[in-house]
């Protein structure tokens, strides 16, 4: 009986010893793999910075470090700076943190601390701040496959004068999503609780805005191969589907407008397509459009007027269909005016 007990105890010790050996080997393998991948990440980042520098874009990552052992792999910068002298562009941000799980290295999560100071030729220097700025990126065989950005309570202000920046616009929550889908690009943007504080626009009501569309054949935009620097240049000659472009006042009894339909942009940036417009309180929406985009005020007013006699109303929502040909909008045979080319 005693001999049997000793044999059982000896067998248990051998099993435990083997478990310890396996754990040690796995830990050593994991450690070796992590440091190998960390070194590869650092080399890739250094190469990317050098490549950008060769293209005239200087990127500085202060006190760059790889972190996250043992189950995450991430990159940290105390501050991030981008300088493109040829384009007269400079951007300076706070601490950057990126990380991927070691078992899912193709999905990267990134956070950036504010403020972000942007100095570009098309606008005065801007000071952008937020409570949270987080992005996620998923990579696949063709490069970036999905991108998402979330901003909590962003505020855009003038960065000068230095003694007190002046807020221009702020909102409660911003989300941007972009993904590849069979060679096309799906894009969705929402901006909730928008308050415009800039000069002459302080009286604008608080509103929500959203956009959901597909651009045919534009999946490679996610890989940085977009043609042109402006939306008008990028969309020239392209077609797609606008699932929803919505503008809604958030106060009691606020109006809303939603546009949907197929579209195509000509080489001169003018749009053609058939669009369904669903509106509540068209007068209020037309006034808001006129304040935000004065160049679109005439056609917004014409649509608001045409809804009264040509629209179909149900549950307080009125729907009309307009046809746009090379920027010229028609309600049946009634001309509504010209939509300006997309800049």
Buried (B, 14 or more C-beta within 10 A) or exposed (E): EEEEEEEEEEEEEEEEEEEEEEEEEEEEEBEEEBEEBBEEBBEEBEEEBEEBEEEEBBBEBEEBEBEBBEEBBBBBBEBBBBBBEEEEBBBBBBBBBBBBBBEEEEBBBBBBBBBBBBBBEEEEBBBBBBEBBBBBBBBEEEEBBBBBBBBBBBBBBBBBEEEEBEBBBBBBBBBBBBBBEEEBBBBBBBBBBBBBBBEEEEEBBBBBBBBBBBBBEBBBBBEEEBEEEEEBEBBBEBBBBBBEBBBBBBEEEBBBBBBBBBBBBBEEBBBBBEBEBBBBBBBBBBBBBBBBEEEBBBBBBBBBBBBEEBBEEEEEEBBBBBBBEEBBBEBEEEEBBBBEBBE
